[in-house]
Amino acid sequence: MSQEEFANLIGMSRSYFGEVETGKRNVAAVNLEKITKGLGVSLAEFFDSEFFGER
């Protein structure tokens, strides 16, 4: 799925989603919830991923 298709699926502009994805923009909680729902995971599952492990 392309970035544009995913952004459309979750009701977000492609440019906003792209900036979030590349770290150029902070994501609002409401938009983070849209992203996780689009990915088919809960917020808890998202933050429990290996990317947020201990450093």
mmCIF entry with sequence, helices, sheets and N, C-alpha, C, O atoms, coordinates in Angstrom:
data_MODEL
# 
_entry.id   MODEL 
# 
_entity.id                         1 
_entity.type                       polymer 
_entity.pdbx_number_of_molecules   1 
# 
_entity_poly.entity_id                      1 
_entity_poly.type                           'polypeptide(L)' 
_entity_poly.nstd_linkage                   no 
_entity_poly.nstd_monomer                   no 
_entity_poly.pdbx_seq_one_letter_code       MSQEEFANLIGMSRSYFGEVETGKRNVAAVNLEKITKGLGVSLAEFFDSEFFGER 
_entity_poly.pdbx_seq_one_letter_code_can   MSQEEFANLIGMSRSYFGEVETGKRNVAAVNLEKITKGLGVSLAEFFDSEFFGER 
_entity_poly.pdbx_strand_id                 A 
# 
loop_
_entity_poly_seq.entity_id 
_entity_poly_seq.num 
_entity_poly_seq.mon_id 
_entity_poly_seq.hetero 
1 1  MET n 
1 2  SER n 
1 3  GLN n 
1 4  GLU n 
1 5  GLU n 
1 6  PHE n 
1 7  ALA n 
1 8  ASN n 
1 9  LEU n 
1 10 ILE n 
1 11 GLY n 
1 12 MET n 
1 13 SER n 
1 14 ARG n 
1 15 SER n 
1 16 TYR n 
1 17 PHE n 
1 18 GLY n 
1 19 GLU n 
1 20 VAL n 
1 21 GLU n 
1 22 THR n 
1 23 GLY n 
1 24 LYS n 
1 25 ARG n 
1 26 ASN n 
1 27 VAL n 
1 28 ALA n 
1 29 ALA n 
1 30 VAL n 
1 31 ASN n 
1 32 LEU n 
1 33 GLU n 
1 34 LYS n 
1 35 ILE n 
1 36 THR n 
1 37 LYS n 
1 38 GLY n 
1 39 LEU n 
1 40 GLY n 
1 41 VAL n 
1 42 SER n 
1 43 LEU n 
1 44 ALA n 
1 45 GLU n 
1 46 PHE n 
1 47 PHE n 
1 48 ASP n 
1 49 SER n 
1 50 GLU n 
1 51 PHE n 
1 52 PHE n 
1 53 GLY n 
1 54 GLU n 
1 55 ARG n 
# 
_struct_asym.id          A 
_struct_asym.entity_id   1 
# 
loop_
_struct_conf.conf_type_id 
_struct_conf.id 
_struct_conf.pdbx_PDB_helix_id 
_struct_conf.beg_label_comp_id 
_struct_conf.beg_label_asym_id 
_struct_conf.beg_label_seq_id 
_struct_conf.pdbx_beg_PDB_ins_code 
_struct_conf.end_label_comp_id 
_struct_conf.end_label_asym_id 
_struct_conf.end_label_seq_id 
_struct_conf.pdbx_end_PDB_ins_code 
_struct_conf.beg_auth_comp_id 
_struct_conf.beg_auth_asym_id 
_struct_conf.beg_auth_seq_id 
_struct_conf.end_auth_comp_id 
_struct_conf.end_auth_asym_id 
_struct_conf.end_auth_seq_id 
_struct_conf.pdbx_PDB_helix_class 
_struct_conf.details 
_struct_conf.pdbx_PDB_helix_length 
HELX_P HELX_P1 AA1 GLN A 3  ? ILE A 10 ? GLN A 3  ILE A 10 1 ? 8  
HELX_P HELX_P2 AA2 ARG A 14 ? GLU A 21 ? ARG A 14 GLU A 21 1 ? 8  
HELX_P HELX_P3 AA3 ALA A 29 ? LEU A 39 ? ALA A 29 LEU A 39 1 ? 11 
HELX_P HELX_P4 AA4 LEU A 43 ? PHE A 47 ? LEU A 43 PHE A 47 1 ? 5  
HELX_P HELX_P5 AA5 GLU A 50 ? PHE A 52 ? GLU A 50 PHE A 52 5 ? 3  
# 
_struct_conf_type.id          HELX_P 
_struct_conf_type.criteria    ? 
_struct_conf_type.reference   ? 
# 
loop_
_atom_site.group_PDB 
_atom_site.id 
_atom_site.type_symbol 
_atom_site.label_atom_id 
_atom_site.label_alt_id 
_atom_site.label_comp_id 
_atom_site.label_asym_id 
_atom_site.label_entity_id 
_atom_site.label_seq_id 
_atom_site.pdbx_PDB_ins_code 
_atom_site.Cartn_x 
_atom_site.Cartn_y 
_atom_site.Cartn_z 
_atom_site.occupancy 
_atom_site.B_iso_or_equiv 
_atom_site.pdbx_formal_charge 
_atom_site.auth_seq_id 
_atom_site.auth_comp_id 
_atom_site.auth_asym_id 
_atom_site.auth_atom_id 
_atom_site.pdbx_PDB_model_num 
ATOM 1   N N  . MET A 1 1  ? 0.846  -1.165 0.000  1.00 0.00 ? 1  MET A N  1 
ATOM 2   C CA . MET A 1 1  ? 0.000  0.000  0.000  1.00 0.00 ? 1  MET A CA 1 
ATOM 3   C C  . MET A 1 1  ? 0.899  1.238  0.000  1.00 0.00 ? 1  MET A C  1 
ATOM 4   O O  . MET A 1 1  ? 1.893  1.294  0.724  1.00 0.00 ? 1  MET A O  1 
ATOM 5   N N  . SER A 1 2  ? 0.551  2.190  -0.790 1.00 0.00 ? 2  SER A N  1 
ATOM 6   C CA . SER A 1 2  ? 1.354  3.410  -0.854 1.00 0.00 ? 2  SER A CA 1 
ATOM 7   C C  . SER A 1 2  ? 1.036  4.317  0.333  1.00 0.00 ? 2  SER A C  1 
ATOM 8   O O  . SER A 1 2  ? 0.019  4.162  1.009  1.00 0.00 ? 2  SER A O  1 
ATOM 9   N N  . GLN A 1 3  ? 1.924  5.251  0.557  1.00 0.00 ? 3  GLN A N  1 
ATOM 10  C CA . GLN A 1 3  ? 1.727  6.243  1.607  1.00 0.00 ? 3  GLN A CA 1 
ATOM 11  C C  . GLN A 1 3  ? 0.427  7.014  1.372  1.00 0.00 ? 3  GLN A C  1 
ATOM 12  O O  . GLN A 1 3  ? -0.320 7.282  2.312  1.00 0.00 ? 3  GLN A O  1 
ATOM 13  N N  . GLU A 1 4  ? 0.166  7.361  0.132  1.00 0.00 ? 4  GLU A N  1 
ATOM 14  C CA . GLU A 1 4  ? -1.044 8.107  -0.203 1.00 0.00 ? 4  GLU A CA 1 
ATOM 15  C C  . GLU A 1 4  ? -2.292 7.272  0.046  1.00 0.00 ? 4  GLU A C  1 
ATOM 16  O O  . GLU A 1 4  ? -3.279 7.779  0.579  1.00 0.00 ? 4  GLU A O  1 
ATOM 17  N N  . GLU A 1 5  ? -2.260 6.006  -0.331 1.00 0.00 ? 5  GLU A N  1 
ATOM 18  C CA . GLU A 1 5  ? -3.413 5.125  -0.105 1.00 0.00 ? 5  GLU A CA 1 
ATOM 19  C C  . GLU A 1 5  ? -3.687 4.960  1.388  1.00 0.00 ? 5  GLU A C  1 
ATOM 20  O O  . GLU A 1 5  ? -4.840 4.999  1.818  1.00 0.00 ? 5  GLU A O  1 
ATOM 21  N N  . PHE A 1 6  ? -2.627 4.777  2.177  1.00 0.00 ? 6  PHE A N  1 
ATOM 22  C CA . PHE A 1 6  ? -2.811 4.622  3.614  1.00 0.00 ? 6  PHE A CA 1 
ATOM 23  C C  . PHE A 1 6  ? -3.361 5.899  4.233  1.00 0.00 ? 6  PHE A C  1 
ATOM 24  O O  . PHE A 1 6  ? -4.284 5.846  5.046  1.00 0.00 ? 6  PHE A O  1 
ATOM 25  N N  . ALA A 1 7  ? -2.806 7.040  3.856  1.00 0.00 ? 7  ALA A N  1 
ATOM 26  C CA . ALA A 1 7  ? -3.284 8.318  4.386  1.00 0.00 ? 7  ALA A CA 1 
ATOM 27  C C  . ALA A 1 7  ? -4.763 8.516  4.056  1.00 0.00 ? 7  ALA A C  1 
ATOM 28  O O  . ALA A 1 7  ? -5.537 8.958  4.905  1.00 0.00 ? 7  ALA A O  1 
ATOM 29  N N  . ASN A 1 8  ? -5.152 8.191  2.831  1.00 0.00 ? 8  ASN A N  1 
ATOM 30  C CA . ASN A 1 8  ? -6.562 8.305  2.457  1.00 0.00 ? 8  ASN A CA 1 
ATOM 31  C C  . ASN A 1 8  ? -7.437 7.350  3.266  1.00 0.00 ? 8  ASN A C  1 
ATOM 32  O O  . ASN A 1 8  ? -8.542 7.710  3.672  1.00 0.00 ? 8  ASN A O  1 
ATOM 33  N N  . LEU A 1 9  ? -6.948 6.143  3.498  1.00 0.00 ? 9  LEU A N  1 
ATOM 34  C CA . LEU A 1 9  ? -7.682 5.140  4.266  1.00 0.00 ? 9  LEU A CA 1 
ATOM 35  C C  . LEU A 1 9  ? -7.991 5.630  5.670  1.00 0.00 ? 9  LEU A C  1 
ATOM 36  O O  . LEU A 1 9  ? -9.075 5.371  6.193  1.00 0.00 ? 9  LEU A O  1 
ATOM 37  N N  . ILE A 1 10 ? -7.052 6.332  6.284  1.00 0.00 ? 10 ILE A N  1 
ATOM 38  C CA . ILE A 1 10 ? -7.238 6.777  7.665  1.00 0.00 ? 10 ILE A CA 1 
ATOM 39  C C  . ILE A 1 10 ? -7.753 8.213  7.772  1.00 0.00 ? 10 ILE A C  1 
ATOM 40  O O  . ILE A 1 10 ? -7.893 8.740  8.876  1.00 0.00 ? 10 ILE A O  1 
ATOM 41  N N  . GLY A 1 11 ? -8.032 8.841  6.643  1.00 0.00 ? 11 GLY A N  1 
ATOM 42  C CA . GLY A 1 11 ? -8.603 10.190 6.657  1.00 0.00 ? 11 GLY A CA 1 
ATOM 43  C C  . GLY A 1 11 ? -7.601 11.275 6.995  1.00 0.00 ? 11 GLY A C  1 
ATOM 44  O O  . GLY A 1 11 ? -7.921 12.223 7.711  1.00 0.00 ? 11 GLY A O  1 
ATOM 45  N N  . MET A 1 12 ? -6.394 11.138 6.483  1.00 0.00 ? 12 MET A N  1 
ATOM 46  C CA . MET A 1 12 ? -5.333 12.091 6.767  1.00 0.00 ? 12 MET A CA 1 
ATOM 47  C C  . MET A 1 12 ? -4.716 12.513 5.431  1.00 0.00 ? 12 MET A C  1 
ATOM 48  O O  . MET A 1 12 ? -4.703 11.737 4.476  1.00 0.00 ? 12 MET A O  1 
ATOM 49  N N  . SER A 1 13 ? -4.215 13.718 5.370  1.00 0.00 ? 13 SER A N  1 
ATOM 50  C CA . SER A 1 13 ? -3.570 14.133 4.124  1.00 0.00 ? 13 SER A CA 1 
ATOM 51  C C  . SER A 1 13 ? -2.240 13.407 3.976  1.00 0.00 ? 13 SER A C  1 
ATOM 52  O O  . SER A 1 13 ? -1.576 13.104 4.968  1.00 0.00 ? 13 SER A O  1 
ATOM 53  N N  . ARG A 1 14 ? -1.861 13.135 2.752  1.00 0.00 ? 14 ARG A N  1 
ATOM 54  C CA . ARG A 1 14 ? -0.616 12.434 2.478  1.00 0.00 ? 14 ARG A CA 1 
ATOM 55  C C  . ARG A 1 14 ? 0.574  13.241 2.955  1.00 0.00 ? 14 ARG A C  1 
ATOM 56  O O  . ARG A 1 14 ? 1.531  12.679 3.487  1.00 0.00 ? 14 ARG A O  1 
ATOM 57  N N  . SER A 1 15 ? 0.527  14.547 2.774  1.00 0.00 ? 15 SER A N  1 
ATOM 58  C CA . SER A 1 15 ? 1.659  15.381 3.168  1.00 0.00 ? 15 SER A CA 1 
ATOM 59  C C  . SER A 1 15 ? 1.836  15.387 4.692  1.00 0.00 ? 15 SER A C  1 
ATOM 60  O O  . SER A 1 15 ? 2.965  15.320 5.179  1.00 0.00 ? 15 SER A O  1 
ATOM 61  N N  . TYR A 1 16 ? 0.737  15.466 5.445  1.00 0.00 ? 16 TYR A N  1 
ATOM 62  C CA . TYR A 1 16 ? 0.829  15.427 6.908  1.00 0.00 ? 16 TYR A CA 1 
ATOM 63  C C  . TYR A 1 16 ? 1.378  14.081 7.354  1.00 0.00 ? 16 TYR A C  1 
ATOM 64  O O  . TYR A 1 16 ? 2.294  14.024 8.175  1.00 0.00 ? 16 TYR A O  1 
ATOM 65  N N  . PHE A 1 17 ? 0.821  12.991 6.815  1.00 0.00 ? 17 PHE A N  1 
ATOM 66  C CA . PHE A 1 17 ? 1.276  11.661 7.186  1.00 0.00 ? 17 PHE A CA 1 
ATOM 67  C C  . PHE A 1 17 ? 2.752  11.476 6.831  1.00 0.00 ? 17 PHE A C  1 
ATOM 68  O O  . PHE A 1 17 ? 3.507  10.901 7.615  1.00 0.00 ? 17 PHE A O  1 
ATOM 69  N N  . GLY A 1 18 ? 3.158  11.946 5.688  1.00 0.00 ? 18 GLY A N  1 
ATOM 70  C CA . GLY A 1 18 ? 4.552  11.836 5.276  1.00 0.00 ? 18 GLY A CA 1 
ATOM 71  C C  . GLY A 1 18 ? 5.491  12.558 6.224  1.00 0.00 ? 18 GLY A C  1 
ATOM 72  O O  . GLY A 1 18 ? 6.574  12.058 6.530  1.00 0.00 ? 18 GLY A O  1 
ATOM 73  N N  . GLU A 1 19 ? 5.086  13.726 6.691  1.00 0.00 ? 19 GLU A N  1 
ATOM 74  C CA . GLU A 1 19 ? 5.913  14.484 7.630  1.00 0.00 ? 19 GLU A CA 1 
ATOM 75  C C  . GLU A 1 19 ? 5.981  13.813 8.991  1.00 0.00 ? 19 GLU A C  1 
ATOM 76  O O  . GLU A 1 19 ? 7.014  13.863 9.658  1.00 0.00 ? 19 GLU A O  1 
ATOM 77  N N  . VAL A 1 20 ? 4.889  13.185 9.405  1.00 0.00 ? 20 VAL A N  1 
ATOM 78  C CA . VAL A 1 20 ? 4.896  12.414 10.653 1.00 0.00 ? 20 VAL A CA 1 
ATOM 79  C C  . VAL A 1 20 ? 5.832  11.224 10.504 1.00 0.00 ? 20 VAL A C  1 
ATOM 80  O O  . VAL A 1 20 ? 6.655  10.950 11.377 1.00 0.00 ? 20 VAL A O  1 
ATOM 81  N N  . GLU A 1 21 ? 5.695  10.528 9.393  1.00 0.00 ? 21 GLU A N  1 
ATOM 82  C CA . GLU A 1 21 ? 6.491  9.331  9.139  1.00 0.00 ? 21 GLU A CA 1 
ATOM 83  C C  . GLU A 1 21 ? 7.989  9.616  9.121  1.00 0.00 ? 21 GLU A C  1 
ATOM 84  O O  . GLU A 1 21 ? 8.784  8.789  9.567  1.00 0.00 ? 21 GLU A O  1 
ATOM 85  N N  . THR A 1 22 ? 8.373  10.770 8.614  1.00 0.00 ? 22 THR A N  1 
ATOM 86  C CA . THR A 1 22 ? 9.790  11.110 8.519  1.00 0.00 ? 22 THR A CA 1 
ATOM 87  C C  . THR A 1 22 ? 10.294 11.905 9.729  1.00 0.00 ? 22 THR A C  1 
ATOM 88  O O  . THR A 1 22 ? 11.462 12.290 9.774  1.00 0.00 ? 22 THR A O  1 
ATOM 89  N N  . GLY A 1 23 ? 9.423  12.149 10.702 1.00 0.00 ? 23 GLY A N  1 
ATOM 90  C CA . GLY A 1 23 ? 9.834  12.848 11.912 1.00 0.00 ? 23 GLY A CA 1 
ATOM 91  C C  . GLY A 1 23 ? 9.916  14.355 11.780 1.00 0.00 ? 23 GLY A C  1 
ATOM 92  O O  . GLY A 1 23 ? 10.485 15.022 12.645 1.00 0.00 ? 23 GLY A O  1 
ATOM 93  N N  . LYS A 1 24 ? 9.361  14.900 10.718 1.00 0.00 ? 24 LYS A N  1 
ATOM 94  C CA . LYS A 1 24 ? 9.393  16.351 10.514 1.00 0.00 ? 24 LYS A CA 1 
ATOM 95  C C  . LYS A 1 24 ? 8.252  17.055 11.238 1.00 0.00 ? 24 LYS A C  1 
ATOM 96  O O  . LYS A 1 24 ? 8.241  18.280 11.352 1.00 0.00 ? 24 LYS A O  1 
ATOM 97  N N  . ARG A 1 25 ? 7.296  16.275 11.723 1.00 0.00 ? 25 ARG A N  1 
ATOM 98  C CA . ARG A 1 25 ? 6.137  16.851 12.400 1.00 0.00 ? 25 ARG A CA 1 
ATOM 99  C C  . ARG A 1 25 ? 5.779  15.956 13.578 1.00 0.00 ? 25 ARG A C  1 
ATOM 100 O O  . ARG A 1 25 ? 5.846  14.730 13.482 1.00 0.00 ? 25 ARG A O  1 
ATOM 101 N N  . ASN A 1 26 ? 5.401  16.575 14.682 1.00 0.00 ? 26 ASN A N  1 
ATOM 102 C CA . ASN A 1 26 ? 4.883  15.817 15.809 1.00 0.00 ? 26 ASN A CA 1 
ATOM 103 C C  . ASN A 1 26 ? 3.443  15.433 15.505 1.00 0.00 ? 26 ASN A C  1 
ATOM 104 O O  . ASN A 1 26 ? 2.709  16.191 14.871 1.00 0.00 ? 26 ASN A O  1 
ATOM 105 N N  . VAL A 1 27 ? 3.052  14.268 15.956 1.00 0.00 ? 27 VAL A N  1 
ATOM 106 C CA . VAL A 1 27 ? 1.716  13.787 15.662 1.00 0.00 ? 27 VAL A CA 1 
ATOM 107 C C  . VAL A 1 27 ? 0.805  14.027 16.865 1.00 0.00 ? 27 VAL A C  1 
ATOM 108 O O  . VAL A 1 27 ? 1.180  13.759 18.006 1.00 0.00 ? 27 VAL A O  1 
ATOM 109 N N  . ALA A 1 28 ? -0.386 14.531 16.593 1.00 0.00 ? 28 ALA A N  1 
ATOM 110 C CA . ALA A 1 28 ? -1.387 14.721 17.645 1.00 0.00 ? 28 ALA A CA 1 
ATOM 111 C C  . ALA A 1 28 ? -1.939 13.357 18.045 1.00 0.00 ? 28 ALA A C  1 
ATOM 112 O O  . ALA A 1 28 ? -1.978 12.434 17.232 1.00 0.00 ? 28 ALA A O  1 
ATOM 113 N N  . ALA A 1 29 ? -2.361 13.237 19.290 1.00 0.00 ? 29 ALA A N  1 
ATOM 114 C CA . ALA A 1 29 ? -2.881 11.964 19.807 1.00 0.00 ? 29 ALA A CA 1 
ATOM 115 C C  . ALA A 1 29 ? -4.033 11.440 18.959 1.00 0.00 ? 29 ALA A C  1 
ATOM 116 O O  . ALA A 1 29 ? -4.113 10.239 18.705 1.00 0.00 ? 29 ALA A O  1 
ATOM 117 N N  . VAL A 1 30 ? -4.908 12.306 18.526 1.00 0.00 ? 30 VAL A N  1 
ATOM 118 C CA . VAL A 1 30 ? -6.052 11.879 17.715 1.00 0.00 ? 30 VAL A CA 1 
ATOM 119 C C  . VAL A 1 30 ? -5.580 11.281 16.396 1.00 0.00 ? 30 VAL A C  1 
ATOM 120 O O  . VAL A 1 30 ? -6.175 10.324 15.903 1.00 0.00 ? 30 VAL A O  1 
ATOM 121 N N  . ASN A 1 31 ? -4.523 11.833 15.824 1.00 0.00 ? 31 ASN A N  1 
ATOM 122 C CA . ASN A 1 31 ? -3.993 11.311 14.567 1.00 0.00 ? 31 ASN A CA 1 
ATOM 123 C C  . ASN A 1 31 ? -3.186 10.036 14.781 1.00 0.00 ? 31 ASN A C  1 
ATOM 124 O O  . ASN A 1 31 ? -3.160 9.162  13.915 1.00 0.00 ? 31 ASN A O  1 
ATOM 125 N N  . LEU A 1 32 ? -2.531 9.930  15.927 1.00 0.00 ? 32 LEU A N  1 
ATOM 126 C CA . LEU A 1 32 ? -1.834 8.690  16.252 1.00 0.00 ? 32 LEU A CA 1 
ATOM 127 C C  . LEU A 1 32 ? -2.831 7.544  16.364 1.00 0.00 ? 32 LEU A C  1 
ATOM 128 O O  . LEU A 1 32 ? -2.551 6.425  15.935 1.00 0.00 ? 32 LEU A O  1 
ATOM 129 N N  . GLU A 1 33 ? -3.986 7.824  16.936 1.00 0.00 ? 33 GLU A N  1 
ATOM 130 C CA . GLU A 1 33 ? -5.030 6.807  17.034 1.00 0.00 ? 33 GLU A CA 1 
ATOM 131 C C  . GLU A 1 33 ? -5.516 6.391  15.639 1.00 0.00 ? 33 GLU A C  1 
ATOM 132 O O  . GLU A 1 33 ? -5.763 5.208  15.402 1.00 0.00 ? 33 GLU A O  1 
ATOM 133 N N  . LYS A 1 34 ? -5.653 7.336  14.731 1.00 0.00 ? 34 LYS A N  1 
ATOM 134 C CA . LYS A 1 34 ? -6.041 7.009  13.351 1.00 0.00 ? 34 LYS A CA 1 
ATOM 135 C C  . LYS A 1 34 ? -5.013 6.087  12.703 1.00 0.00 ? 34 LYS A C  1 
ATOM 136 O O  . LYS A 1 34 ? -5.369 5.126  12.022 1.00 0.00 ? 34 LYS A O  1 
ATOM 137 N N  . ILE A 1 35 ? -3.748 6.388  12.919 1.00 0.00 ? 35 ILE A N  1 
ATOM 138 C CA . ILE A 1 35 ? -2.670 5.591  12.326 1.00 0.00 ? 35 ILE A CA 1 
ATOM 139 C C  . ILE A 1 35 ? -2.694 4.174  12.879 1.00 0.00 ? 35 ILE A C  1 
ATOM 140 O O  . ILE A 1 35 ? -2.612 3.208  12.121 1.00 0.00 ? 35 ILE A O  1 
ATOM 141 N N  . THR A 1 36 ? -2.807 4.046  14.201 1.00 0.00 ? 36 THR A N  1 
ATOM 142 C CA . THR A 1 36 ? -2.795 2.701  14.782 1.00 0.00 ? 36 THR A CA 1 
ATOM 143 C C  . THR A 1 36 ? -4.014 1.899  14.352 1.00 0.00 ? 36 THR A C  1 
ATOM 144 O O  . THR A 1 36 ? -3.900 0.701  14.093 1.00 0.00 ? 36 THR A O  1 
ATOM 145 N N  . LYS A 1 37 ? -5.172 2.532  14.273 1.00 0.00 ? 37 LYS A N  1 
ATOM 146 C CA . LYS A 1 37 ? -6.365 1.824  13.785 1.00 0.00 ? 37 LYS A CA 1 
ATOM 147 C C  . LYS A 1 37 ? -6.161 1.378  12.338 1.00 0.00 ? 37 LYS A C  1 
ATOM 148 O O  . LYS A 1 37 ? -6.557 0.272  11.970 1.00 0.00 ? 37 LYS A O  1 
ATOM 149 N N  . GLY A 1 38 ? -5.550 2.223  11.523 1.00 0.00 ? 38 GLY A N  1 
ATOM 150 C CA . GLY A 1 38 ? -5.267 1.873  10.138 1.00 0.00 ? 38 GLY A CA 1 
ATOM 151 C C  . GLY A 1 38 ? -4.298 0.711  10.026 1.00 0.00 ? 38 GLY A C  1 
ATOM 152 O O  . GLY A 1 38 ? -4.360 -0.070 9.077  1.00 0.00 ? 38 GLY A O  1 
ATOM 153 N N  . LEU A 1 39 ? -3.402 0.600  11.000 1.00 0.00 ? 39 LEU A N  1 
ATOM 154 C CA . LEU A 1 39 ? -2.450 -0.506 11.021 1.00 0.00 ? 39 LEU A CA 1 
ATOM 155 C C  . LEU A 1 39 ? -3.052 -1.769 11.639 1.00 0.00 ? 39 LEU A C  1 
ATOM 156 O O  . LEU A 1 39 ? -2.475 -2.854 11.560 1.00 0.00 ? 39 LEU A O  1 
ATOM 157 N N  . GLY A 1 40 ? -4.227 -1.603 12.256 1.00 0.00 ? 40 GLY A N  1 
ATOM 158 C CA . GLY A 1 40 ? -4.899 -2.751 12.867 1.00 0.00 ? 40 GLY A CA 1 
ATOM 159 C C  . GLY A 1 40 ? -4.325 -3.142 14.217 1.00 0.00 ? 40 GLY A C  1 
ATOM 160 O O  . GLY A 1 40 ? -4.388 -4.306 14.611 1.00 0.00 ? 40 GLY A O  1 
ATOM 161 N N  . VAL A 1 41 ? -3.760 -2.163 14.932 1.00 0.00 ? 41 VAL A N  1 
ATOM 162 C CA . VAL A 1 41 ? -3.223 -2.422 16.264 1.00 0.00 ? 41 VAL A CA 1 
ATOM 163 C C  . VAL A 1 41 ? -3.759 -1.379 17.236 1.00 0.00 ? 41 VAL A C  1 
ATOM 164 O O  . VAL A 1 41 ? -4.179 -0.294 16.833 1.00 0.00 ? 41 VAL A O  1 
ATOM 165 N N  . SER A 1 42 ? -3.739 -1.719 18.512 1.00 0.00 ? 42 SER A N  1 
ATOM 166 C CA . SER A 1 42 ? -4.152 -0.753 19.535 1.00 0.00 ? 42 SER A CA 1 
ATOM 167 C C  . SER A 1 42 ? -2.981 0.172  19.850 1.00 0.00 ? 42 SER A C  1 
ATOM 168 O O  . SER A 1 42 ? -1.842 -0.102 19.474 1.00 0.00 ? 42 SER A O  1 
ATOM 169 N N  . LEU A 1 43 ? -3.274 1.261  20.538 1.00 0.00 ? 43 LEU A N  1 
ATOM 170 C CA . LEU A 1 43 ? -2.198 2.156  20.964 1.00 0.00 ? 43 LEU A CA 1 
ATOM 171 C C  . LEU A 1 43 ? -1.225 1.407  21.871 1.00 0.00 ? 43 LEU A C  1 
ATOM 172 O O  . LEU A 1 43 ? -0.013 1.601  21.774 1.00 0.00 ? 43 LEU A O  1 
ATOM 173 N N  . ALA A 1 44 ? -1.746 0.553  22.749 1.00 0.00 ? 44 ALA A N  1 
ATOM 174 C CA . ALA A 1 44 ? -0.884 -0.226 23.652 1.00 0.00 ? 44 ALA A CA 1 
ATOM 175 C C  . ALA A 1 44 ? 0.044  -1.138 22.860 1.00 0.00 ? 44 ALA A C  1 
ATOM 176 O O  . ALA A 1 44 ? 1.236  -1.218 23.157 1.00 0.00 ? 44 ALA A O  1 
ATOM 177 N N  . GLU A 1 45 ? -0.487 -1.821 21.863 1.00 0.00 ? 45 GLU A N  1 
ATOM 178 C CA . GLU A 1 45 ? 0.344  -2.702 21.034 1.00 0.00 ? 45 GLU A CA 1 
ATOM 179 C C  . GLU A 1 45 ? 1.400  -1.904 20.282 1.00 0.00 ? 45 GLU A C  1 
ATOM 180 O O  . GLU A 1 45 ? 2.546  -2.335 20.155 1.00 0.00 ? 45 GLU A O  1 
ATOM 181 N N  . PHE A 1 46 ? 1.008  -0.749 19.792 1.00 0.00 ? 46 PHE A N  1 
ATOM 182 C CA . PHE A 1 46 ? 1.938  0.103  19.050 1.00 0.00 ? 46 PHE A CA 1 
ATOM 183 C C  . PHE A 1 46 ? 3.128  0.491  19.924 1.00 0.00 ? 46 PHE A C  1 
ATOM 184 O O  . PHE A 1 46 ? 4.278  0.386  19.498 1.00 0.00 ? 46 PHE A O  1 
ATOM 185 N N  . PHE A 1 47 ? 2.847  0.939  21.147 1.00 0.00 ? 47 PHE A N  1 
ATOM 186 C CA . PHE A 1 47 ? 3.918  1.388  22.026 1.00 0.00 ? 47 PHE A CA 1 
ATOM 187 C C  . PHE A 1 47 ? 4.658  0.234  22.700 1.00 0.00 ? 47 PHE A C  1 
ATOM 188 O O  . PHE A 1 47 ? 5.705  0.438  23.314 1.00 0.00 ? 47 PHE A O  1 
ATOM 189 N N  . ASP A 1 48 ? 4.119  -0.961 22.585 1.00 0.00 ? 48 ASP A N  1 
ATOM 190 C CA . ASP A 1 48 ? 4.781  -2.136 23.139 1.00 0.00 ? 48 ASP A CA 1 
ATOM 191 C C  . ASP A 1 48 ? 5.728  -2.778 22.123 1.00 0.00 ? 48 ASP A C  1 
ATOM 192 O O  . ASP A 1 48 ? 6.304  -3.832 22.393 1.00 0.00 ? 48 ASP A O  1 
ATOM 193 N N  . SER A 1 49 ? 5.889  -2.157 20.972 1.00 0.00 ? 49 SER A N  1 
ATOM 194 C CA . SER A 1 49 ? 6.729  -2.716 19.919 1.00 0.00 ? 49 SER A CA 1 
ATOM 195 C C  . SER A 1 49 ? 8.210  -2.572 20.281 1.00 0.00 ? 49 SER A C  1 
ATOM 196 O O  . SER A 1 49 ? 8.566  -1.835 21.201 1.00 0.00 ? 49 SER A O  1 
ATOM 197 N N  . GLU A 1 50 ? 9.047  -3.273 19.558 1.00 0.00 ? 50 GLU A N  1 
ATOM 198 C CA . GLU A 1 50 ? 10.489 -3.239 19.785 1.00 0.00 ? 50 GLU A CA 1 
ATOM 199 C C  . GLU A 1 50 ? 11.082 -1.851 19.579 1.00 0.00 ? 50 GLU A C  1 
ATOM 200 O O  . GLU A 1 50 ? 12.167 -1.569 20.088 1.00 0.00 ? 50 GLU A O  1 
ATOM 201 N N  . PHE A 1 51 ? 10.401 -0.982 18.847 1.00 0.00 ? 51 PHE A N  1 
ATOM 202 C CA . PHE A 1 51 ? 10.917 0.352  18.576 1.00 0.00 ? 51 PHE A CA 1 
ATOM 203 C C  . PHE A 1 51 ? 10.894 1.254  19.812 1.00 0.00 ? 51 PHE A C  1 
ATOM 204 O O  . PHE A 1 51 ? 11.588 2.270  19.864 1.00 0.00 ? 51 PHE A O  1 
ATOM 205 N N  . PHE A 1 52 ? 10.080 0.868  20.813 1.00 0.00 ? 52 PHE A N  1 
ATOM 206 C CA . PHE A 1 52 ? 9.970  1.677  22.024 1.00 0.00 ? 52 PHE A CA 1 
ATOM 207 C C  . PHE A 1 52 ? 10.553 0.948  23.222 1.00 0.00 ? 52 PHE A C  1 
ATOM 208 O O  . PHE A 1 52 ? 10.218 1.262  24.364 1.00 0.00 ? 52 PHE A O  1 
ATOM 209 N N  . GLY A 1 53 ? 11.427 -0.027 22.970 1.00 0.00 ? 53 GLY A N  1 
ATOM 210 C CA . GLY A 1 53 ? 12.071 -0.772 24.043 1.00 0.00 ? 53 GLY A CA 1 
ATOM 211 C C  . GLY A 1 53 ? 13.112 0.066  24.760 1.00 0.00 ? 53 GLY A C  1 
ATOM 212 O O  . GLY A 1 53 ? 13.356 1.222  24.411 1.00 0.00 ? 53 GLY A O  1 
ATOM 213 N N  . GLU A 1 54 ? 13.713 -0.532 25.755 1.00 0.00 ? 54 GLU A N  1 
ATOM 214 C CA . GLU A 1 54 ? 14.747 0.163  26.509 1.00 0.00 ? 54 GLU A CA 1 
ATOM 215 C C  . GLU A 1 54 ? 15.952 0.439  25.624 1.00 0.00 ? 54 GLU A C  1 
ATOM 216 O O  . GLU A 1 54 ? 16.298 -0.364 24.758 1.00 0.00 ? 54 GLU A O  1 
ATOM 217 N N  . ARG A 1 55 ? 16.574 1.562  25.848 1.00 0.00 ? 55 ARG A N  1 
ATOM 218 C CA . ARG A 1 55 ? 17.743 1.953  25.048 1.00 0.00 ? 55 ARG A CA 1 
ATOM 219 C C  . ARG A 1 55 ? 18.957 1.986  25.915 1.00 0.00 ? 55 ARG A C  1 
ATOM 220 O O  . ARG A 1 55 ? 20.049 2.292  25.436 1.00 0.00 ? 55 ARG A O  1 
# 
